[in-house]
Amino acid sequence: MQTCKFDIYKGDSMTRFVLGKSGINSLSILGINPSTADEYNSDPTMDKIEHLIGAWSFNGFLMFNLYPLRASKPKNLPSDNDAELVRQNAKLIRKEMEKSKVHLVWAAWGDAFDEHSYLKACLEEILSKTRGLNLTWKRCESLTKSRNPRHPLSGQPHIITKYSRLVDFDVEDYLRSK
C-alpha cells in the first residue's frame, strides 16, 4: 500500500482542487492549474513549494489553482472554461481556507495567466467567494515583465530561492490592470 505524501487532497485524474500538508503555520498558494501531483506523488512545482515553505518557516501549505483542470502545461488547457468547474473550485477554496484558518495567500501563477482570457474570471470568482475571510495577499519578489506574480519555477534571472521573500500584493489593483 502506497503512503500519502500529502495529507490534504481533493481531486481525481482530471482535476485537482487542493493539495497540501497540514500545519499550524501554513501558507496558501494560488497557481494556474494542477499538473501531475496527487496525494501520493509530487511534481517539480510541489517539490519547489515544499522546499520554500520550510525555508520560510511555514510548516504546512494548501496549493490551489485558478483553474482545477489538470494539464502538464497551461497552454494545454481548453480554450473555453467550464463555468461549473470554476464555481466548484472557488467554493472549495473558501471551504478549505475556512477549515484550515489560513489567511496568507501567495499569488504564484506567472505569465501563463495571460494565455487564457478566462483565468481573470476564475480569479474574480475566487475573490468573490473568499471575501470576508480577511486574506493577506503576497507575491514572491518582483512581478514579471507582463506584470504577473512569479511562478515558483521562475527561470533566470529571477529564480525564486529560499532567500526570496514574500511581499505585499494588491490583487484587486492587479485585476483592474488586467
Secondary structure, 3 states (H helix, E strand, C coil): CCCCCCCEEEECCCEEEEEEECCCCEEEEEECCCCCCCCCCCCHHHHHHHHHHHHCCCCEEEEEECCCECCCCHHHCCCCCCHHHHHHHHHHHHHHHHHHCCCEEEECCHHHHHHCCHHHHHHHHHHHHHCCCCCEEEEECCCCCCCCCCCCCCCCCCCCCCCCCEEECCHHHHHHHC
